[in-house]
């Protein structure tokens, strides 16, 4: 039974073909592509408005030099959001519960921001490792601590996304199993458990949205430090 709870996080395959590739490619087919018309339909207008507002809010505090990241970070946000939301549907697989995938997104982007900082403003980038006005005896310790905290950033990004989604899915499955088992024995308790499950599902939808936003927001803050 313990194993079966974690079966939902195993990457599915069909005839030896890993279906995670399909899970990663399918969300893009759901988004309508803009046409050359003057007036679009409601869905496309809403989608364009959301993407424009999000990009504006995300890049407002960043120097114009960092604005070339707009397409990359906005696409990442839409991608993560659609994967997280689609993973809440029954009989689906959530690729963002895989730590390897999240680290594969977090590490290269974090490394890119660090390298941009070292290339464009090496003094300021290295200056982050030592806060101003530090007493001389604490300098070596603080440099070590700040370096460790810098290297922990991508790990924290990947683990945060994985842990939040995994915990949510596990909790939903546990409560659903409890409601299923309780129904023949205590119908009233089963209905109450079902109500809790419904509220938890609403919470999970919010978590799916928030985690996608937090991932991209933190990446933009790392970019802001280095641009």
Secondary structure, DSSP 4 states (H G I P E B T S, - for coil): -HHHHHGGGSPPEETTEETHHHHHHHHHHTSPPP-S-SS--HHHHHHHHHHHHHHHHHHTTS-GGGGGGHHHHHHHHHHHHHHHHHTTSTT---GGG-HHHHHHHHHHHHHHHHHHHHHH-HHHHHHTTS-TT--GGGHHHHHHHHHHHHHHHHHHHHHHHHHHHHHHHHHHHHHHHHHHHHHHH-HHHHHHHHHHHHHHHHHHHHHHHHHHHHHHHHHHHHHHHH-
